[in-house]
């Protein structure tokens, strides 16, 4: 084995390929073929693409499947605290030994073919799932879909969550162009479920070209909401008085509605996922970093939101759950994110902005971030700090009982606070 520990493998993978992102399936597909794999994994596959709501959709599906007694595998990215979170079996992260053994098999097979960090992870997940008698694998696309390594594997059902502008340098500068990339995960004749009533037309056009049955929110499946519960229905099933998902935010019902359409389709295909499993799965689902609240005299809220659509959901949630005092933001972002779009949406619901830099080539410095905020926020409301922890510490010092501190802008922002303080 080239390395004995997971950190050693990961450090090596970070610099193995000439670029961090290299879309395309040729290299990774060749290695998978040499490993003896095909485009069909030995289990049912649900592939989730989109901009926002992917992680929540994975979590809800996995929770429901597990409550129904199925052996699940999930592949997600990025991680919050540990790399192992990316590859889970039955809701539990795979241990270092299992992942290192998968890396070793990939490394010994690839020859002189170079792989990115993400490609190594994707192959490892597929290899591990293939060896562990998984019933259903839920694969989250990392970026885009058409050229993402996850798209190496044929899906049985594609779930496309709400699409907005993100990764525009790679995917395109409008929803229609981005929709082309997301739709790439759809397969000939296989169902596609859209969390939106009006996804980009490019998604619809592609599904039609493949003769893939398409299910749109508000068209093929619908929800209604009452005070304490919600109802879901499609052309042949109605589930009433369902519990709200345990994930915060009314917008999570948009994700949950699409998830239930996936469940309905699987039941049509011979699965036995009961209404009780649905109820229990929704009521107990957990996902770190999505309006995750740490209660105390000063409440800390952790949210990985980093684009406009996510910011709009976050702003609504802050209004829905008001605090008696002020709301302080701890914000840091990656260089390729649209700072103005995110900050403009949240400006009305945040009192003071503690701005921080992020380490690494992709991280934005606090000075650069603050310079962009000055065009939107009054300068006397901005407090720049070199690191996330310094910003968070000062926000907590400045806050009083009844105030809250919102940490957001990137997975890396939330990770820094979780690692150091909570």
C-alpha positions in Angstrom: 0.0 0.0 0.0 1.4 3.4 -1.0 0.3 5.0 2.3 -0.9 3.6 5.6 -3.2 6.4 6.8 -6.1 8.3 5.4 -4.6 11.7 5.9 -1.5 10.6 3.9 -3.7 9.4 1.0 -5.7 12.6 0.9 -2.7 14.9 1.0 -1.2 13.0 -1.9 -4.4 13.1 -3.9 -4.7 16.9 -3.5 -1.6 17.4 -5.7 -1.7 14.3 -7.8 -3.6 15.8 -10.7 -2.5 19.0 -12.5 -5.7 20.8 -11.6 -8.3 20.4 -8.8 -11.2 20.3 -11.2 -11.0 18.4 -14.5 -14.5 17.6 -15.8 -14.8 14.5 -18.0 -15.4 10.8 -17.7 -12.7 9.3 -19.9 -9.9 9.0 -17.4 -12.1 8.0 -14.4 -14.1 5.7 -16.6 -11.0 3.8 -17.8 -9.8 3.2 -14.3 -13.3 1.9 -13.2 -13.3 -0.4 -16.2 -9.9 -1.7 -15.3 -11.2 -2.3 -11.8 -13.8 -4.6 -13.4 -16.7 -2.2 -13.0 -19.4 -1.3 -15.5 -21.8 1.6 -15.7 -24.3 -0.4 -13.7 -23.7 -0.7 -10.0 -25.0 -3.9 -8.4 -27.8 -2.0 -6.6 -30.5 0.5 -7.3 -29.1 3.9 -7.9 -30.7 7.3 -7.2 -28.6 10.2 -8.5 -29.1 13.7 -7.2 -28.1 16.8 -9.2 -29.0 20.4 -8.8 -27.8 23.6 -7.1 -29.5 23.7 -3.7 -31.1 21.0 -1.6 -29.0 18.1 -2.7 -27.6 17.3 0.7 -31.1 17.6 2.3 -32.6 15.3 -0.3 -29.9 12.7 0.2 -30.4 12.8 3.9 -34.2 12.4 3.7 -34.1 9.6 1.2 -31.5 7.7 3.2 -33.4 8.1 6.4 -36.6 6.8 4.8 -34.9 3.9 3.0 -33.2 2.9 6.2 -36.5 3.0 8.2 -38.0 0.8 5.5 -35.3 -1.8 6.2 -33.1 -1.3 3.1 -29.3 -1.3 3.2 -28.2 2.1 2.1 -25.0 3.7 0.7 -24.6 7.4 0.3 -21.9 9.4 -1.5 -21.9 13.1 -0.8 -19.5 16.1 -1.0 -18.0 18.1 0.4 -17.6 17.0 4.0 -17.9 19.1 7.1 -15.6 17.6 9.7 -14.2 14.3 8.4 -13.6 13.0 4.9 -15.3 9.7 5.9 -18.7 11.5 5.9 -18.6 11.4 2.1 -19.0 7.6 2.0 -21.6 6.1 4.3 -23.3 2.7 4.7 -26.5 2.5 6.6 -26.1 6.1 7.8 -22.6 5.5 9.3 -19.4 6.9 7.8 -17.0 4.2 6.5 -13.8 3.9 8.6 -10.3 4.8 7.5 -9.4 1.2 6.9 -12.2 0.5 4.4 -11.5 3.8 2.5 -7.7 3.3 2.4 -8.1 -0.3 1.1 -10.4 1.1 -1.7 -7.8 3.8 -2.5 -5.1 1.1 -2.7 -7.1 -0.9 -5.2 -7.7 2.2 -7.3 -4.0 3.2 -7.1 -2.7 -0.2 -8.1 -5.2 -0.4 -11.0 -4.9 3.1 -12.5 -1.3 2.8 -13.8 -0.2 6.2 -15.1 -3.7 7.6 -15.3 -4.0 10.7 -13.2 -7.1 11.2 -11.0 -8.4 14.2 -9.1 -9.2 14.2 -5.4 -12.9 14.0 -6.2 -12.4 11.2 -8.8 -10.6 9.1 -6.3 -13.5 9.6 -3.8 -16.1 8.7 -6.4 -14.3 5.5 -7.4 -13.8 4.6 -3.8 -17.5 5.0 -3.0 -18.5 2.9 -6.0 -15.9 0.2 -5.1 -17.0 0.1 -1.5 -20.7 0.0 -2.3 -20.1 -2.8 -4.8 -18.5 -4.9 -2.1 -21.0 -4.4 0.7 -24.3 -5.7 -0.6 -26.0 -2.3 -0.8 -29.7 -2.3 -1.7 -29.9 1.4 -2.7 -27.0 3.8 -3.4 -27.8 7.6 -3.3 -25.1 9.5 -5.3 -24.8 13.2 -5.0 -23.3 15.0 -8.0 -20.3 17.2 -7.0 -20.6 19.8 -9.7 -22.8 19.9 -12.7 -23.7 16.4 -13.8 -22.9 15.7 -17.4 -19.2 15.6 -16.9 -19.1 14.9 -13.1 -17.5 11.6 -12.1 -20.7 10.5 -10.5 -22.3 10.4 -13.9 -20.1 7.4 -14.7 -22.8 5.3 -13.1 -26.2 4.8 -14.7 -29.1 6.0 -12.5 -32.4 4.3 -12.0 -34.1 7.5 -10.9 -32.6 11.0 -11.4 -33.6 13.7 -8.9 -32.9 17.3 -9.9 -33.2 19.8 -7.2 -33.7 23.6 -7.7 -31.2 25.1 -10.1 -29.6 28.5 -9.7 -26.4 30.2 -10.6 -23.3 28.6 -9.1 -20.0 27.4 -10.5 -20.7 29.6 -13.4 -17.1 29.5 -14.7 -17.6 25.8 -15.3 -21.3 25.3 -15.9 -22.5 28.5 -17.6 -23.9 31.9 -16.7 -27.6 31.2 -17.0 -30.1 28.6 -15.8 -30.6 27.1 -19.2 -26.9 26.4 -19.7 -26.5 25.1 -16.2 -29.6 22.9 -16.8 -27.9 21.2 -19.7 -25.1 20.1 -17.3 -27.5 19.0 -14.6 -29.7 17.0 -17.0 -26.7 15.0 -18.0 -27.4 12.5 -15.2 -30.7 11.4 -16.8 -30.8 8.1 -18.6 -32.7 6.7 -21.5 -36.3 5.8 -20.4 -35.5 6.2 -16.7 -37.6 8.6 -14.6 -36.5 12.1 -13.6 -38.0 14.0 -10.7 -37.7 17.8 -10.5 -38.1 19.6 -7.3 -39.1 22.7 -9.2 -42.4 23.3 -11.1 -40.5 25.2 -13.8 -37.0 23.8 -14.1 -34.9 25.1 -17.0 -36.4 24.1 -20.4 -33.1 22.5 -21.2 -33.8 19.9 -18.6 -37.2 19.1 -20.0 -35.9 19.0 -23.6 -33.2 16.5 -22.6 -35.6 14.2 -20.7 -38.0 14.3 -23.7 -35.2 13.4 -26.1 -34.4 10.3 -23.9 -38.1 9.4 -23.5 -37.6 9.6 -19.8 -40.8 10.0 -17.7 -40.6 13.5 -16.1 -42.3 14.4 -12.8 -42.5 18.1 -12.0 -43.3 19.5 -8.6 -46.8 21.1 -8.6 -47.7 19.2 -11.7 -47.3 15.4 -11.4 -47.1 15.6 -7.6 -48.4 18.2 -5.1 -48.4 19.2 -1.5 -50.7 21.2 0.8 -49.7 22.5 4.2 -51.7 22.9 7.4 -50.6 24.2 10.8 -48.8 21.1 12.1 -48.6 18.7 9.2 -48.5 18.5 5.4 -50.1 16.4 2.7 -48.6 14.9 -0.4 -50.2 13.3 -3.5 -49.6 12.2 -7.0 -51.9 10.6 -9.6 -52.4 7.4 -7.6 -51.2 8.0 -4.0 -52.1 10.4 -1.2 -50.2 10.6 2.1 -51.9 12.9 4.6 -50.9 14.5 7.9 -47.2 13.9 7.4 -44.7 15.3 9.9 -42.6 18.2 8.8 -39.0 17.1 8.1 -36.7 17.4 11.1 -34.6 19.8 9.0 -35.3 23.4 9.7 -37.2 25.6 7.2 -40.5 25.5 5.4 -38.5 25.3 2.1 -37.4 21.8 3.1 -40.9 20.7 2.0 -39.9 21.4 -1.6 -37.1 18.9 -1.1 -39.3 16.4 0.8 -42.0 16.5 -1.9 -39.6 15.4 -4.6 -38.1 12.8 -2.3 -41.6 11.3 -1.8 -42.1 11.2 -5.6 -38.9 9.1 -5.8 -40.3 6.8 -3.1 -43.5 6.4 -5.0 -41.6 5.5 -8.2 -39.5 2.9 -6.3 -42.6 1.4 -4.8 -44.1 1.2 -8.4 -40.9 -0.7 -9.3 -41.4 -3.3 -6.5 -39.9 -1.7 -3.4 -41.9 -1.9 -0.2 -41.5 1.5 1.5 -44.4 2.0 3.9 -46.1 5.2 5.0 -44.7 4.5 8.5 -41.1 4.4 7.1 -41.8 7.7 5.4 -43.1 9.3 8.6 -40.3 8.0 10.7 -37.7 8.9 8.2 -38.9 12.5 7.9 -39.2 12.9 11.6 -35.7 11.7 12.4 -33.6 12.9 9.5 -30.4 14.7 10.5 -28.0 16.8 8.5 -25.2 19.0 10.0 -24.7 22.5 8.8 -28.2 23.2 7.5 -29.5 25.9 9.9 -27.9 23.9 12.7 -28.6 25.6 16.0 -26.4 25.5 19.1 -28.6 26.9 21.9 -27.3 29.1 24.7 -27.5 32.6 26.0 -26.2 33.5 22.6 -27.5 31.1 19.9 -25.0 30.0 17.2 -26.5 29.0 13.8 -24.4 27.1 11.3 -25.4 27.1 7.6 -23.4 26.2 4.6 -25.4 28.5 2.3 -23.1 30.1 -0.4 -25.3 31.2 -3.3 -28.3 33.5 -3.9 -31.0 30.8 -3.8 -29.7 29.4 -0.6 -29.4 32.9 0.8 -33.1 33.6 0.0 -34.1 30.4 1.9 -31.8 31.4 4.8 -33.3 34.9 5.0 -36.8 33.5 5.2 -35.8 31.2 8.0 -34.3 34.0 10.0 -37.6 35.9 9.7 -39.6 32.8 10.6 -37.5 32.2 13.7 -36.8 35.7 15.1 -34.6 36.4 18.1 -35.1 39.0 20.8 -31.8 40.7 20.1 -29.5 41.3 17.2 -28.2 38.9 14.5 -24.5 38.9 13.9 -23.1 37.3 10.8 -19.7 35.5 10.5 -19.1 35.3 6.8 -16.3 33.9 4.6 -16.6 32.6 1.1 -14.7 31.1 -1.8 -13.3 33.2 -4.6 -15.7 31.9 -7.2 -18.9 32.8 -5.3 -21.2 35.8 -6.0 -20.8 37.8 -2.8 -23.1 40.6 -3.9 -26.0 38.2 -4.6 -25.7 36.5 -1.3 -25.1 39.6 0.9 -27.9 41.7 -0.8 -30.5 39.1 0.1 -29.4 38.8 3.7 -28.7 42.5 4.3 -32.2 43.3 5.8 -32.0 40.5 8.4 -28.4 40.9 9.7 -27.2 43.7 12.0 -23.4 43.4 12.1 -21.1 41.5 9.7 -17.9 39.9 10.9 -15.9 39.2 7.8 -13.2 36.5 7.7 -10.7 35.1 5.2 -10.5 31.5 4.1 -7.2 29.6 3.8 -6.2 27.8 0.6 -6.0 28.7 -3.1 -9.8 29.0 -3.4 -10.4 31.0 -0.3 -11.2 34.7 -0.4 -9.2 37.0 2.0 -11.1 39.1 4.5 -9.9 42.3 2.7 -11.2 41.2 -0.6 -14.5 40.1 0.9 -14.9 43.3 2.9 -14.2 45.4 -0.2 -17.1 43.8 -1.9 -19.4 44.3 1.1 -18.7 48.0 1.4 -20.6 48.5 -1.9 -23.7 46.9 -0.2 -23.4 47.3 3.6 -22.6 50.5 5.6 -18.9 50.4 6.5 -19.7 50.8 10.2 -21.5 47.5 10.2 -18.5 45.6 8.8 -15.8 44.0 11.0 -12.9 42.3 9.1 -10.8 39.6 10.6 -8.1 37.3 9.1 -9.7 34.0 10.1 -13.1 32.5 10.7 -12.3 31.7 14.4 -11.1 35.3 15.1 -14.3 36.6 13.5 -16.5 34.1 15.4 -14.8 34.8 18.8 -15.3 38.6 18.3 -18.9 38.2 17.3 -19.5 36.2 20.5 -17.8 38.8 22.6 -19.8 41.5 20.9 -23.1 39.7 21.3 -25.4 39.9 24.4 -27.9 37.5 25.9 -30.7 37.1 23.4 -28.5 37.8 20.3 -27.6 35.1 17.8 -24.5 34.5 15.7 -25.0 33.1 12.2 -22.0 31.4 10.7 -22.3 30.9 6.9 -20.9 31.3 3.4 -19.1 28.0 2.8 -18.7 24.5 4.1 -15.2 25.6 5.2 -16.7 28.4 7.3 -18.9 26.1 9.2 -16.2 23.5 9.5 -13.8 26.0 11.1 -16.3 26.8 13.9 -17.4 23.2 14.4 -13.8 22.1 14.7 -12.6 24.8 17.0 -15.4 25.6 19.3 -18.4 23.2 19.3 
